[in-house]
Amino acid sequence: MLKRVLLKLDSIVERVGNWGLLSSGILILIMSFLSTYAVARRYLLNNPEPYSYELSTIFLTACVVLAVSGLQRYKRHLRVDFIANYFSPTWQTVFLDIIGPLMALVYVSIITWQSWDNALYSFNIGETSQSVWQEPIYPTKFVIPIAMFWLCLVLIAQITRGLITVIKAVRLKAHPDENGNNSAVTLPKENQ
């Protein structure tokens, strides 16, 4: 029962992470069109406009924070594992899938909490940009805590998978198979 619930939650976390990656890709495409449009207006028509720069700034912020949880889920962030490579696969899992994400979870939780307060304040005062356009800033500020909260869920899922892997490895070493093998630790596919 618990295994089924964990697999379902992990599937939901993965789908939302994939949605964030897809959204980021679409935003990058939109930003490239906006930049091309701005350059064409400035240099070909000699008629610059500020809106494409403003929109690109807004989209860039959303692009970065939406992609973070998907990248963490697929372990595509830079990992400094030159020390962990000297340890056994079980200890690598402890360092890279439990301790590292646990420290990140503390940090990201603080970012989520503070950015939520900042977004609510921005919404309550009706904060707008200081440009000529004066677009509201709070929608972009709300994307940050929502994406960071999702990153917290991804980190919790990663810690849980790491703990399960370590527990299985310890059990395998404590109770060797019928051939007496106790050193073979098979990690889940994503940890290899």
Secondary structure as a PSIPRED ss2 file (coil, helix, strand):
# PSIPRED VFORMAT (PSIPRED V4.0)

   1 M C   1.000  0.000  0.000
   2 L H   0.000  1.000  0.000
   3 K H   0.000  1.000  0.000
   4 R H   0.000  1.000  0.000
   5 V H   0.000  1.000  0.000
   6 L H   0.000  1.000  0.000
   7 L H   0.000  1.000  0.000
   8 K H   0.000  1.000  0.000
   9 L H   0.000  1.000  0.000
  10 D H   0.000  1.000  0.000
  11 S H   0.000  1.000  0.000
  12 I H   0.000  1.000  0.000
  13 V H   0.000  1.000  0.000
  14 E H   0.000  1.000  0.000
  15 R H   0.000  1.000  0.000
  16 V H   0.000  1.000  0.000
  17 G H   0.000  1.000  0.000
  18 N H   0.000  1.000  0.000
  19 W H   0.000  1.000  0.000
  20 G H   0.000  1.000  0.000
  21 L H   0.000  1.000  0.000
  22 L H   0.000  1.000  0.000
  23 S H   0.000  1.000  0.000
  24 S H   0.000  1.000  0.000
  25 G H   0.000  1.000  0.000
  26 I H   0.000  1.000  0.000
  27 L H   0.000  1.000  0.000
  28 I H   0.000  1.000  0.000
  29 L H   0.000  1.000  0.000
  30 I H   0.000  1.000  0.000
  31 M H   0.000  1.000  0.000
  32 S H   0.000  1.000  0.000
  33 F H   0.000  1.000  0.000
  34 L H   0.000  1.000  0.000
  35 S H   0.000  1.000  0.000
  36 T H   0.000  1.000  0.000
  37 Y H   0.000  1.000  0.000
  38 A H   0.000  1.000  0.000
  39 V H   0.000  1.000  0.000
  40 A H   0.000  1.000  0.000
  41 R H   0.000  1.000  0.000
  42 R H   0.000  1.000  0.000
  43 Y H   0.000  1.000  0.000
  44 L H   0.000  1.000  0.000
  45 L C   1.000  0.000  0.000
  46 N C   1.000  0.000  0.000
  47 N C   1.000  0.000  0.000
  48 P C   1.000  0.000  0.000
  49 E C   1.000  0.000  0.000
  50 P C   1.000  0.000  0.000
  51 Y H   0.000  1.000  0.000
  52 S H   0.000  1.000  0.000
  53 Y H   0.000  1.000  0.000
  54 E H   0.000  1.000  0.000
  55 L H   0.000  1.000  0.000
  56 S H   0.000  1.000  0.000
  57 T H   0.000  1.000  0.000
  58 I H   0.000  1.000  0.000
  59 F H   0.000  1.000  0.000
  60 L H   0.000  1.000  0.000
  61 T H   0.000  1.000  0.000
  62 A H   0.000  1.000  0.000
  63 C H   0.000  1.000  0.000
  64 V H   0.000  1.000  0.000
  65 V H   0.000  1.000  0.000
  66 L H   0.000  1.000  0.000
  67 A H   0.000  1.000  0.000
  68 V H   0.000  1.000  0.000
  69 S H   0.000  1.000  0.000
  70 G H   0.000  1.000  0.000
  71 L H   0.000  1.000  0.000
  72 Q H   0.000  1.000  0.000
  73 R H   0.000  1.000  0.000
  74 Y C   1.000  0.000  0.000
  75 K C   1.000  0.000  0.000
  76 R C   1.000  0.000  0.000
  77 H C   1.000  0.000  0.000
  78 L C   1.000  0.000  0.000
  79 R C   1.000  0.000  0.000
  80 V C   1.000  0.000  0.000
  81 D C   1.000  0.000  0.000
  82 F C   1.000  0.000  0.000
  83 I C   1.000  0.000  0.000
  84 A H   0.000  1.000  0.000
  85 N H   0.000  1.000  0.000
  86 Y H   0.000  1.000  0.000
  87 F C   1.000  0.000  0.000
  88 S C   1.000  0.000  0.000
  89 P H   0.000  1.000  0.000
  90 T H   0.000  1.000  0.000
  91 W H   0.000  1.000  0.000
  92 Q H   0.000  1.000  0.000
  93 T H   0.000  1.000  0.000
  94 V H   0.000  1.000  0.000
  95 F H   0.000  1.000  0.000
  96 L H   0.000  1.000  0.000
  97 D H   0.000  1.000  0.000
  98 I H   0.000  1.000  0.000
  99 I H   0.000  1.000  0.000
 100 G H   0.000  1.000  0.000
 101 P H   0.000  1.000  0.000
 102 L H   0.000  1.000  0.000
 103 M H   0.000  1.000  0.000
 104 A H   0.000  1.000  0.000
 105 L H   0.000  1.000  0.000
 106 V H   0.000  1.000  0.000
 107 Y H   0.000  1.000  0.000
 108 V H   0.000  1.000  0.000
 109 S H   0.000  1.000  0.000
 110 I H   0.000  1.000  0.000
 111 I H   0.000  1.000  0.000
 112 T H   0.000  1.000  0.000
 113 W H   0.000  1.000  0.000
 114 Q H   0.000  1.000  0.000
 115 S H   0.000  1.000  0.000
 116 W H   0.000  1.000  0.000
 117 D H   0.000  1.000  0.000
 118 N H   0.000  1.000  0.000
 119 A H   0.000  1.000  0.000
 120 L H   0.000  1.000  0.000
 121 Y H   0.000  1.000  0.000
 122 S H   0.000  1.000  0.000
 123 F H   0.000  1.000  0.000
 124 N H   0.000  1.000  0.000
 125 I H   0.000  1.000  0.000
 126 G C   1.000  0.000  0.000
 127 E C   1.000  0.000  0.000
 128 T E   0.000  0.000  1.000
 129 S C   1.000  0.000  0.000
 130 Q C   1.000  0.000  0.000
 131 S C   1.000  0.000  0.000
 132 V C   1.000  0.000  0.000
 133 W C   1.000  0.000  0.000
 134 Q C   1.000  0.000  0.000
 135 E C   1.000  0.000  0.000
 136 P E   0.000  0.000  1.000
 137 I C   1.000  0.000  0.000
 138 Y H   0.000  1.000  0.000
 139 P H   0.000  1.000  0.000
 140 T H   0.000  1.000  0.000
 141 K H   0.000  1.000  0.000
 142 F H   0.000  1.000  0.000
 143 V H   0.000  1.000  0.000
 144 I H   0.000  1.000  0.000
 145 P H   0.000  1.000  0.000
 146 I H   0.000  1.000  0.000
 147 A H   0.000  1.000  0.000
 148 M H   0.000  1.000  0.000
 149 F H   0.000  1.000  0.000
 150 W H   0.000  1.000  0.000
 151 L H   0.000  1.000  0.000
 152 C H   0.000  1.000  0.000
 153 L H   0.000  1.000  0.000
 154 V H   0.000  1.000  0.000
 155 L H   0.000  1.000  0.000
 156 I H   0.000  1.000  0.000
 157 A H   0.000  1.000  0.000
 158 Q H   0.000  1.000  0.000
 159 I H   0.000  1.000  0.000
 160 T H   0.000  1.000  0.000
 161 R H   0.000  1.000  0.000
 162 G H   0.000  1.000  0.000
 163 L H   0.000  1.000  0.000
 164 I H   0.000  1.000  0.000
 165 T H   0.000  1.000  0.000
 166 V H   0.000  1.000  0.000
 167 I H   0.000  1.000  0.000
 168 K H   0.000  1.000  0.000
 169 A H   0.000  1.000  0.000
 170 V H   0.000  1.000  0.000
 171 R H   0.000  1.000  0.000
 172 L H   0.000  1.000  0.000
 173 K H   0.000  1.000  0.000
 174 A H   0.000  1.000  0.000
 175 H C   1.000  0.000  0.000
 176 P C   1.000  0.000  0.000
 177 D C   1.000  0.000  0.000
 178 E C   1.000  0.000  0.000
 179 N C   1.000  0.000  0.000
 180 G C   1.000  0.000  0.000
 181 N C   1.000  0.000  0.000
 182 N C   1.000  0.000  0.000
 183 S C   1.000  0.000  0.000
 184 A C   1.000  0.000  0.000
 185 V C   1.000  0.000  0.000
 186 T C   1.000  0.000  0.000
 187 L C   1.000  0.000  0.000
 188 P C   1.000  0.000  0.000
 189 K H   0.000  1.000  0.000
 190 E H   0.000  1.000  0.000
 191 N H   0.000  1.000  0.000
 192 Q C   1.000  0.000  0.000
